[in-house]
Amino acid sequence: MAFKHTVFAFAALLLGTSAHAQLGAAVTADLGTTGAGLHLVVPMERTLNGRFGANYFKHDLDKRSGLVDYKLDGKLATFDVLFDWYVIEGSSFRLTSGLVYNGTRFKATGVPAANGSFTFNGNTYKTTDIGTLKGDVSFRRAAPYIGIGWGNALTPNKRWNFGADIGAFYQGKAKVNLIPYGCTTSNAVCGKLATDVAVEELRLQDEASDYKVYPVLRASISYNF
């Protein structure tokens, strides 16, 4: 949360300083792999714009890890502080870098096999004995972004503009937390269950970490005012 406040404070400072450089601003509506988003675009220098905004995407999916099936309820929420550098003045091509606050999180629910059991680390447990399996998957909050793009929302004498982004942000290794709820059998079995679930947690974390780099493909329409 502190990082998010720092991002918006930094954006506010930049907004204030940019007013001395050049008047004008634009708003964009975006759609892509980061979901739906809105951004404010302000001029920084003659060939440099600042872009500040938020994106949201809800994504549910099924995943199998080892011998366990999961239902994942995902909420992909990001806040951007981006800088667009137009290498050639007057060109629509830009290089973009910046920082993304990555609030993405998946809620995981274990789905038992048809016979009403889970198998963790080679050991099988009945759901009537061990209850349910819940967890969550998250990534690092501060994610650096780099990419390229086309279009300038602050094109002079043009109210409406179109743009596109191709890039990625680095969200790092996944953090996974799995917890079995409702173990009603013996302390020995519940203790063994906790150990086996910890092994499953590491497996799921390793698989989720294949997504350390999140691709960004985004199209936008902007209004210059």
Steps between C-alpha positions, in 0.01 A plus 500: 500500500788737578639440151165593344492827694855577389405440136206738511699764690773477237241528223348808663843662521564431134162638404583820682841543341377411151259793502800734474634313200194495277126532537260226400407149603312199372308203633516152351274195517701179464427134438744209493677234703489726809123525461306824471674818608501877513809723483579867526768621258692822568795665322838491672735627229471551123552128431402356838152427640399364839220243527325418828209262539338180615395171341273216614435151365306215664607158380385159625666179389558136584850366565648160579819475708635155575190291577291792624248707304439863593243763421671838488311826545731772371487876538769678297527857630789727398589868540745650248755780512638500145717730289473513119806624313448590134843434352427722199299815567169487315514120459234271648756237602600499867714317752330448836634422846363538849371327808186294558331441835393138459196416712433175313377212718342160441281321755545123468254227599599134482260275309486142635512198268180322398535263797512792744870499573818706463846362426790707633863390474391146408264464800121486463257662745121488510327839508272367776815480717696808393238752385578757229812647339527878455781728400617807314761589239658846478807671352737783586333839535762723332544385140725683250352546152666540160346506154439676172191665360337708232278805520515830688197599705632860503525544123450875436170609343357149520239414764466125443798267466566128496793317658650160567748353749719191482706428809530307824544549871706282731285371787752252635456166669152404613404486867265212582321422825295177529306408813281192567193588707302255714728204572294284740705182516796423732776748585751273326303504173439875522871556557590284200240687293660835585840369390363363171308822427824694552659287226202568273532871578859501375396317184225750424733790575760366259242463222349845560849652486509419127311831470773723644470725194147618419442600134322825425309540173270799512299719264366841597288790388571844645342843522724807508357798688 
